[in-house]
Amino acid sequence: MKALLASALLFSALQYVPVHAQGKLVDRRDQAQGWYVPVHGQVLVEGRKTDGCKLVLYKNNEKLGELHNDKRGRFELELDIDATYAVRIIKEGYQEKLITIDTSLPMDLVRYPDYECTVSLQKTASPNVDPFYTDFPSAIVRYNADLGGFYHSETYLTHIQTRLSGYAKAGQ
């Protein structure tokens, strides 16, 4: 019996080596199913980790469900590729954040990094904030081939944060 078990383990080990030595299991995404973009996020309030946030997830404008961040403010998502997602982050007494994530990727890309993000919540909007901008996403995220990963548009983020902070309206 021991000899049979030992030969079975040796046989399975020998089978594994050639498969592992071949390199990548797939060269293109159409060779497999289940591709997704891992998202690792953290929510902060005044620079500190916070819990008690509700996250509402939408895919192509259809609500998929809700989840909550953990006591360290962290949350994780697995988003199908080639889709558009919206994540609403809600906490009582704080201005809601909306993040849009486009998970489109080049067809031949089979290795890509996870998307890491930090979301900072602010107290409920001041009277100086133009309410027109509160319906816009706080960040727009998509794959950037030059940088080799998922990144938010820095220009858009700066513009919308300025509008949501009330500085633009207060100075007019």
Secondary structure, 3 states (H helix, E strand, C coil): CHHHHHHHHHHHHHHHHHHHHCCCCCCCHHHCCCCEEEEEEEEEECCEECCCCEEEEEECCEEEEEEECCCCCEEEEEEECCCEEEEEEECCCECCEEEEEECCCCCCCCCCCCEEEEEEECECCCCCCCHHHHHCCCEEEEEECCCCEEEECHHHHHHHHHHHHCHHHHCC
